Structure formats: C-alpha cells, structure tokens
Amino acid sequence: MSGHSKWSTIKRKKAAIDAKKGKIFTKMIKEITVAARTGGGDPDANPRLRLAIDNAKSVNMPADNIDRAIKKATGELEGVSYSELNYEGYGPGGVALLIESVTDNKNRTVAEVRHLLSKYGGSLGESGSVAWMFDRKGVITLPRQGKSEDEMFEIVIDAGADDLQTEEEFFEVTTTMESFESVRRALVDMPLEIENASLQWVAKNTIAVKGEDSEKLVKLIDALEDNDDVQNVYTNADFEE
C-alpha cells in the first residue's frame, strides 16, 4: 500500500470542478468518438468504448449524446474527424508534463499548448523527451464507502490490482494495462461504486515542487485542461505543503 499523494487529491477536486462546469462532457464526447472510430461502435466488442460510455454515464451524460457520438464516429451521422496527439514538455521547477489531446486542428492545438506552457513558465519539448519518465497504468478511483484500508487492499489485490493508495475521502487503485479492464469489471460486479476509471501515464519517480513553482504549475495545468483540445495532463511533480 502506498502513501498519500497531494496530486491525487488535486486531480480529484479538479475533476469535480470540470464536471460542474460541464466541460467534462466535451472531453468525454471526444473520447467516445475516437474509441468508436478506432475500435468499432459495439461496446461489447470494444473495451475502450465500453469504458468511455461507463465514465460518461457516471457523470449523467444523456444517452442520446452518447449514441450520437458513436453514430458520428461510425459514419451513420456526419461528424468531425479527430486526431489523438501527445505533447511533451516541462513546467515550473523543471517537472515533466505529458499532455494528451484530441483535436480537429493540429496546428491550432500545438500553438495553444506552446503558448500556455510559455505563459506559465514552461516549455514544449521534443517527442520522447519526457515520455520515458512515465508508465502506462490503469487507475481506478473509488469513494471510501465505509471500508478500511486493509479491507479494500484485500479486495483490490484479489481482483488483480497492483497497488492501493488511500486518501482521506477515496481510494486510488493502480493496475497494469493488461489487467485494467478485468479489475474494473470485478469491482463493478461486486458491486462497488467507481468514481473514475482510465488508463493514465503514471510517473516512475517524482520531483518535489513547492511555493511559487507549485502555484504556477497548478495554474498551468488548470489552463491546459481548460483547453477543449486537451484531454489529460500528467506530471511527475510531488506537490509539497
């Protein structure tokens, strides 16, 4: 069992704010569209699409919105063609940033990402400059649901997870990419409430940031995630009090 992570708490709060803003719908529609385009419109045969639909339902996205996104992706309705692009760079304090985007205009997106990095004391790096600092992992967030750390640890390890991180209000479960879907389904079938489940880039090691660098970094990540083309931002920062 790993220790507490201020960044996990920050991410959870930011997700809740995005949901209130309604911005989460835009990002989820893009994920559903890309998932259906690349793997087909049948969620039973497309694990990525099934996950995207489940996450959309968890924030009460209307079924019509989900169906329309799938039909646009499969050509049943006219829709926008999106590209998935990752950007790598550095933030205040020299921390690494890995930025996932889904865009219909590559030139616009890279210009906006570069501008935001520069504005908040960061810089855009070359492809491969920071990706090696991260591993692709499955991350599942669950409310505490009255369970102790020891009880939840036994549950998730039996389900095939790698690790459990315990926070004041929630648990964060980490899995390999290969076991992610089976662990997620096992937890759903128990049944346990899942707040969010996704494949993420998890830092192999962290760099401590505090004070002004920490404040600038949070503002930078906020600005990046506020961009409609940016889906997710990952960092190897360890935010200190």
C-alpha positions as CSV (number, residue, x, y, z in Angstrom):
1,M,0.0,0.0,0.0
2,S,1.4,3.4,-1.0
3,G,1.3,6.6,0.9
4,H,-0.7,9.8,0.5
5,S,-0.4,11.9,-2.6
6,K,-1.4,15.6,-2.7
7,W,-1.6,15.3,-6.5
8,S,-4.2,12.6,-6.4
9,T,-6.4,14.8,-4.2
10,I,-5.8,17.8,-6.5
11,K,-6.8,15.7,-9.6
12,R,-9.9,14.5,-7.9
13,K,-11.0,18.0,-6.9
14,K,-10.3,19.3,-10.4
15,A,-12.4,16.6,-12.0
16,A,-15.3,17.5,-9.8
17,I,-14.9,21.2,-10.8
18,D,-14.8,20.2,-14.5
19,A,-17.9,18.2,-14.1
20,K,-19.7,21.2,-12.6
21,K,-18.6,23.4,-15.4
22,G,-19.9,20.9,-17.9
23,K,-16.5,20.8,-19.6
24,I,-16.2,17.1,-18.9
25,F,-19.0,16.4,-21.4
26,T,-16.9,17.8,-24.2
27,K,-13.9,15.7,-23.4
28,M,-16.0,12.5,-22.9
29,I,-17.8,13.0,-26.2
30,K,-14.3,13.2,-27.9
31,E,-13.2,10.0,-26.2
32,I,-16.3,8.1,-27.2
33,T,-16.0,9.3,-30.7
34,V,-12.3,8.3,-31.0
35,A,-12.9,5.0,-29.3
36,A,-15.8,4.1,-31.6
37,R,-13.9,5.2,-34.7
38,T,-10.8,3.1,-33.9
39,G,-12.5,0.0,-32.4
40,G,-16.0,0.0,-33.7
41,G,-19.3,1.1,-32.4
42,D,-20.2,-2.1,-30.4
43,P,-19.2,-1.6,-26.7
44,D,-19.3,-5.4,-26.1
45,A,-16.5,-5.8,-28.6
46,N,-14.7,-2.6,-27.9
47,P,-13.4,-2.3,-24.2
48,R,-12.2,1.3,-24.8
49,L,-15.7,2.3,-25.9
50,R,-17.3,0.4,-23.1
51,L,-15.1,2.3,-20.6
52,A,-15.8,5.7,-22.2
53,I,-19.6,5.0,-22.1
54,D,-19.4,3.9,-18.4
55,N,-17.4,7.1,-17.5
56,A,-19.9,9.2,-19.4
57,K,-22.9,7.6,-17.6
58,S,-21.1,8.2,-14.2
59,V,-21.4,12.0,-14.8
60,N,-25.0,11.7,-16.0
61,M,-24.4,12.3,-19.7
62,P,-27.7,11.8,-21.6
63,A,-27.9,8.5,-23.6
64,D,-28.8,10.5,-26.7
65,N,-25.4,12.3,-26.6
66,I,-23.6,9.0,-26.3
67,D,-25.5,7.4,-29.1
68,R,-25.0,10.4,-31.4
69,A,-21.2,10.4,-30.8
70,I,-21.0,6.8,-31.7
71,K,-23.0,7.2,-34.9
72,K,-20.8,10.2,-35.9
73,A,-17.7,8.0,-35.4
74,T,-19.1,5.1,-37.4
75,G,-20.3,7.2,-40.2
76,E,-24.1,6.9,-39.6
77,L,-24.2,10.6,-38.9
78,E,-21.9,13.4,-40.3
79,G,-19.2,14.3,-37.8
80,V,-15.8,15.8,-37.2
81,S,-12.6,13.9,-37.8
82,Y,-10.3,13.9,-34.7
83,S,-6.6,13.1,-34.2
84,E,-5.0,11.9,-31.0
85,L,-1.8,13.7,-30.2
86,N,0.6,13.7,-27.2
87,Y,2.7,16.7,-26.3
88,E,5.7,16.6,-24.0
89,G,7.3,19.4,-22.1
90,Y,8.5,21.0,-18.9
91,G,6.7,23.0,-16.3
92,P,7.9,25.3,-13.4
93,G,10.5,23.7,-11.3
94,G,11.7,21.6,-14.2
95,V,8.9,19.0,-13.8
96,A,7.9,16.8,-16.7
97,L,4.5,17.3,-18.4
98,L,2.8,14.8,-20.7
99,I,-0.3,16.3,-22.4
100,E,-2.9,14.2,-24.2
101,S,-5.1,15.9,-26.8
102,V,-7.8,15.1,-29.2
103,T,-8.1,17.7,-32.0
104,D,-9.6,18.5,-35.3
105,N,-6.8,21.1,-36.0
106,K,-3.3,20.0,-35.1
107,N,-1.7,23.5,-35.9
108,R,-4.2,25.3,-33.6
109,T,-3.6,22.8,-30.7
110,V,0.2,22.8,-30.7
111,A,0.2,26.7,-30.9
112,E,-2.2,26.9,-27.9
113,V,-0.3,24.4,-25.9
114,R,3.1,26.1,-26.6
115,H,1.5,29.5,-25.7
116,L,0.2,28.2,-22.3
117,L,3.5,26.5,-21.4
118,S,5.4,29.7,-22.1
119,K,2.9,31.9,-20.3
120,Y,3.3,29.9,-17.1
121,G,7.0,29.3,-17.1
122,G,7.1,26.0,-19.0
123,S,8.4,24.9,-22.4
124,L,7.4,22.4,-25.1
125,G,9.9,19.6,-25.5
126,E,10.7,17.2,-28.3
127,S,8.8,13.9,-28.9
128,G,10.3,11.4,-26.4
129,S,11.8,14.0,-24.1
130,V,9.8,13.1,-21.1
131,A,7.6,10.1,-22.1
132,W,10.2,7.7,-20.8
133,M,9.6,9.1,-17.3
134,F,6.1,7.6,-17.2
135,D,4.5,4.2,-17.3
136,R,1.0,3.4,-18.8
137,K,-1.2,2.2,-15.9
138,G,-4.8,1.7,-15.1
139,V,-6.1,4.0,-12.4
140,I,-9.4,3.5,-10.7
141,T,-10.8,5.9,-8.1
142,L,-13.4,4.8,-5.6
143,P,-15.1,6.6,-2.6
144,R,-14.2,5.2,0.8
145,Q,-17.7,3.6,1.1
146,G,-17.1,2.9,4.8
147,K,-14.3,0.4,4.1
148,S,-11.0,0.3,5.9
149,E,-7.6,0.4,4.1
150,D,-6.9,-3.2,4.9
151,E,-10.3,-4.4,3.8
152,M,-10.1,-2.5,0.4
153,F,-6.5,-3.6,-0.1
154,E,-7.5,-7.3,0.1
155,I,-10.4,-6.7,-2.3
156,V,-8.4,-5.0,-5.0
157,I,-5.4,-7.3,-4.8
158,D,-7.7,-10.3,-5.1
159,A,-9.2,-8.6,-8.1
160,G,-5.8,-8.5,-9.7
161,A,-4.7,-4.9,-9.0
162,D,-1.1,-3.9,-8.3
163,D,-1.5,-1.3,-5.6
164,L,-3.8,0.7,-3.4
165,Q,-3.4,4.3,-2.4
166,T,-5.5,5.6,0.5
167,E,-6.7,9.2,0.8
168,E,-9.0,10.9,3.3
169,E,-12.1,10.6,1.1
170,F,-11.2,8.0,-1.5
171,F,-9.1,5.0,-2.6
172,E,-6.9,5.0,-5.8
173,V,-6.3,1.6,-7.3
174,T,-3.4,1.0,-9.7
175,T,-3.3,-1.8,-12.3
176,T,-1.2,-2.9,-15.2
177,M,-2.6,-2.0,-18.7
178,E,-3.3,-5.7,-19.3
179,S,-5.3,-6.3,-16.1
180,F,-7.1,-2.9,-16.0
181,E,-10.4,-4.0,-17.6
182,S,-10.7,-7.2,-15.7
183,V,-10.0,-5.4,-12.4
184,R,-12.5,-2.7,-13.3
185,R,-15.2,-5.2,-14.2
186,A,-14.6,-7.2,-11.0
187,L,-15.0,-4.1,-8.8
188,V,-18.2,-3.1,-10.7
189,D,-19.6,-6.6,-10.3
190,M,-19.1,-6.7,-6.5
191,P,-20.7,-4.1,-6.7
192,L,-18.5,-1.2,-5.7
193,E,-19.1,2.4,-6.8
194,I,-16.4,3.7,-9.1
195,E,-15.9,7.4,-9.5
196,N,-13.5,7.2,-12.4
197,A,-11.5,4.6,-14.3
198,S,-9.0,5.3,-17.0
199,L,-5.6,4.4,-18.5
200,Q,-3.2,7.1,-17.4
201,W,0.5,8.0,-17.6
202,V,2.0,7.5,-14.1
203,A,5.3,8.9,-13.2
204,K,8.1,6.4,-12.4
205,N,9.7,8.9,-10.0
206,T,8.6,12.3,-8.7
207,I,10.2,15.8,-8.3
208,A,9.3,17.9,-5.3
209,V,7.7,21.3,-6.1
210,K,6.6,23.8,-3.6
211,G,6.0,27.5,-3.1
212,E,5.8,29.7,-6.2
213,D,6.7,26.8,-8.5
214,S,3.8,24.7,-7.1
215,E,1.3,27.6,-7.5
216,K,2.4,28.2,-11.1
217,L,2.3,24.6,-12.0
218,V,-1.3,24.2,-10.8
219,K,-2.3,27.3,-12.8
220,L,-0.6,25.9,-15.9
221,I,-2.3,22.5,-15.6
222,D,-5.6,24.3,-15.0
223,A,-5.1,26.4,-18.1
224,L,-4.1,23.4,-20.2
225,E,-7.1,21.3,-19.0
226,D,-9.4,24.2,-19.7
227,N,-8.5,23.9,-23.4
228,D,-11.1,22.0,-25.2
229,D,-8.5,20.1,-27.2
230,V,-6.6,18.8,-24.2
231,Q,-8.0,15.6,-22.7
232,N,-5.5,15.0,-19.8
233,V,-2.3,16.4,-18.3
234,Y,0.2,14.2,-16.4
235,T,3.1,15.4,-14.3
236,N,5.9,13.9,-12.2
237,A,5.5,16.7,-9.7
238,D,5.2,15.9,-6.0
239,F,3.4,18.8,-4.5
240,E,4.7,19.7,-1.1
241,E,2.9,21.7,1.5
